[in-house]
């Protein structure tokens, strides 16, 4: 039995998008295992869209990255509502993200900086955190962030501006307080 023509395309989409979607979902949920479950569900829904005839592959192919991000986001929010809590990103994960080619002292300083930024980011309002992650971790444009979050482009710009300003201020306050200690 030969596979359907969509099967090869779905495998290609899976290979291209699984890792970034898992990272995105992990950031929203704070747990890589739950994030993997969400990403798996998103891909199952993609298959369902194609198999049920709700979407044509050609139409979906043009925007599959945004479609998957939106589905992942909605699934994460549904799970968050269901569980009524979000686990913050652990410092250990931030340490693994530190540059491996740096000297031990540089790597330690970078881990501290990354942990401080991530900790500060977690103190921002949810919408600001989300648009900052979509912009800087996923490289989305304002229009793409708008489609994923269902916020207007103007509001996306405002959330990014206010989020960055607030992040800078909180980080600067931490440096001043650290210098006084």
N, C-alpha and C positions, 0 to 999 in steps of 0.2 A: 504494500500500500504506500503510495507516494504521499508525502506531507502536503498539506494545503499551501498555496503560495504565501499566505500570511504568516505561516509558521517561521520561515526563514527571516522575515522582516521583524517579527516579534523577538526572535533570538537576538537579532542585531540591536534592536531597541533596548532589550534587557542588558546586553553587554555594555552598551554605551551609557545607560542611565541608572543602572542599579546602584552603583557606588555613590554617585552624587545624591541620589534620592535617599539612600540609607543615611548618609551624613546629615542631610537636611532633616529627616525624620528624627534622627538621634538628637539633634540640637533642640528640636521641639519637645521631645519626650524625655530626654535625659537618660535613655536606656537603649542600648544598641539592639538587644533582643526584641524588644517591643517595636523598635524602628524597623527591623527586618520583617516582622509580621505585617506591619503597615505597608511596606514596599511590596511584599508578596501580594497582599490584597489589592493594591493599586494595579499590579500587572494582571491579576485575575480579572479585574474590572475592564482592563484594556482588551483582554481576550474576549470577554463577554460582549463588549461594544462591537467588536468585529464579527463575532459568531452570530449574534442576534440580529445583525443587519441595522442596528441603531446608528452606526457610523460606517462610512466607507473609508477604506484604508487611505486612499488618496487625500481625502479631506483631513483625516486625522494625522497623517504623516507630516503635514505642514506645521502642526503645532503640538506634536506629541510631547515635547519636553515641557511645555507649559501645562498641558492637560495632565500629565503625570504629577507635576509639582502641585497643581491645584487639588487633585484627588488625594495625594499624600497629606497635604495640609489639612484638608477637610477630615480625613480619617484620623489624623493626630488630634485635631480639636474634638472630634467625637469621642475618642478614647480619653482625652483629658477631661472632658465633661463627665464621662462615665465614671472615671476613677476619682474625679474631683481633686486631683493634685498633679503637680509636675515636679520631678526630681531635678535639682540643679546639676549642672555639669560638674563632674568630679575633677579635682586637681590632677589626679593620675592621668586622665585622658589628655589634659593640657600638656603634661610632661611628655607624653608620647608624641605630641605634635611638634615638639621642639626640634630644631635642626640637628641632624646627626653628624654633620661634617664640622661643626664648631668645636672649639676647644672645650674642655670640661667646664672651665669658668664661664665662657660665653654661653654654653648650653644651659648652665644653671641660671645665669642672669636672664636668658631668654625665657626659660620655663617660668621664672618668677614674674616676668613682665606679662607673659601670656596668661598666667593664672590670675594676675591682678586685673588685666583687661576683661577676661571672661567673668570674673567675680563682679566687676563693676557693671558689665553688660547685663548680668542677671538682675541687677537692681533697677534697671530701666523698665518702664511700662512695657507690657507684652507686645503691643503693636510696634513700638519703636524697635524692640529687640528683633522682631521678625523682619521688618523691612531692612534693617542693617545687615542681618544675616543673608537675606536674599540678594542684596546689592553687593556686598563685599565677599561673601563666601561662595555665592553661586554666580556672581557676575551678571545678574539680570538688569535690564534697563528699567526705567520708570514705568514704561508701558507694560512690560512683562510683569513687574511686581504688582501693578494695578490689576492685571488680569488674575493673578494668583490670589491676591488678598481681597479682591473686590472693593478696593479703595479707589477713589479718583486719583488720577496722576498728580493733580495738585496736592492732594492730601498725602500721597506717597512722598513727594518732595518735601513737604512740611515735616512729616514724621522723620525723614532722614536728617533734615537740617536740625530739628530739635533734638533728635537722638544723638547725633554727633556732638552737638554743643554740650549737651548734658553729660555725655561720656567724657569729653575733654575736661569739663569743669570738675567732675567727680575724681578723675585721675589726677588732676592738678591739686585738688584739695588733699588727696591722699599723699602726694609727694611733699606738700607743705607740712602736713601733720607728721609725716615720717621724719622730716628734717628737724622738727621741733623736739622729737622724742629723744 
